[in-house]
């Protein structure tokens, strides 16, 4: 979604994740984990990363929506 809003074109989840790593390097660990989990047909039995994901969503939302 960030890519669509900033670059005005839609890309695959894989491309969006790769682009996000470049733009948000401090979130790279989470983004790479999510990308790899998605494409490896990840299990819902893995440990929760809800707090980290919530912080990521809040950070990206604030960047896109501004003050």
RADAKA-V234602 format. One record per helix or strand. SS is the DSSP state (2 for helix, 1 for strand). FROM is the first residue (numbers start at 1). TO is the last residue. If there is no record, write none. Layout:
# RADAKA-V234602
ss,from,to
SS,FROM,TO
SS,FROM,TO
This chain:
# RADAKA-V234602
ss,from,to
2,2,7
2,13,23
2,25,39
2,50,65
